[in-house]
């Protein structure tokens, strides 16, 4: 029997589960420099492209989320977005991240994004491999780019250039 996972645009009704998943990622110490989740859905979604913010669920349970945030409000960077993707701790290894990222890639191209980027801690090997599997490449290693819990941390900087958008 195949389990069906459904991917759709996120909404405010998903916030408590989105926040839970985000806080679980924060707790690992290897997902983000953030130390707490925003206090509301409005704040969380305010920086994101509303057409590129998704959840994946089964039944009533949100298993993961992803969003794309424009990197700048300058017109020259209108097609560049930063990827954020988080999977429920009990849903790792189920292909949830892969389905979310593939959906995000497809929908971002429909919205005119020609470049996706991600900053990932070196210790987060599963996320690095997920992104590589979906056409991202490591373009840099940023040493001591930020401090988390009084400790300097590195990031790998990955990017994926669309083969459909920005080719003119």
C-alpha positions, 0 to 999 in steps of 0.5 A, spaced: 500 500 500 502 506 497 501 512 502 499 519 499 503 525 501 499 531 498 503 538 497 499 544 497 500 552 499 501 553 506 496 557 510 495 560 517 491 554 519 498 550 518 502 555 523 502 551 529 505 545 525 509 549 521 512 552 527 513 545 531 517 543 525 521 549 525 522 549 532 525 542 532 529 544 526 532 549 531 533 545 536 538 540 532 543 546 532 544 544 525 538 547 521 539 555 522 542 561 525 535 562 528 534 561 535 526 561 535 521 561 531 517 567 529 511 568 533 505 568 528 504 565 521 504 573 518 511 574 521 513 567 518 510 568 511 512 576 510 519 575 507 517 569 503 514 568 496 506 567 497 506 562 491 512 558 493 511 557 500 508 549 501 507 544 506 506 537 505 501 533 509 498 526 510 491 526 513 491 532 518 499 531 519 504 536 516 510 532 515 514 538 512 514 545 509 518 549 504 519 556 502 522 561 498 524 568 500 527 573 495 534 575 496 533 582 495 528 587 493 532 590 487 530 588 480 536 585 478 535 580 483 528 579 482 529 571 480 533 569 485 530 566 492 533 563 498 530 556 499 528 554 506 526 546 507 524 543 514 521 536 515 518 533 521 523 529 525 518 523 525 518 523 517 525 523 516 528 518 510 521 518 507 522 522 501 518 528 504 524 533 503 525 531 496 518 531 494 518 538 497 524 541 494 522 538 487 515 542 488 519 548 490 523 548 484 517 547 479 513 552 482 519 557 483 520 557 475 513 558 474 514 564 478 520 566 474 526 564 479 532 563 475 536 561 481 535 558 487 540 558 493 541 555 500 546 556 506 547 549 509 551 547 515 556 542 513 554 538 519 547 537 516 549 532 511 542 530 509 540 537 507 546 538 503 545 531 499 538 532 498 540 539 495 545 536 490 540 530 488 536 536 486 541 540 481 544 544 487 552 545 487 556 547 492 559 554 490 562 556 496 564 554 503 563 560 508 568 560 514 565 563 521 560 566 517 555 567 523 555 565 531 550 560 534 550 559 541 557 563 542 560 558 537 562 561 530 559 556 524 561 555 517 556 554 511 556 551 505 553 556 499 549 552 494 546 554 488 541 551 482 540 555 476 534 553 472 535 550 465 528 553 463 528 560 466 533 566 465 536 563 458 534 568 454 
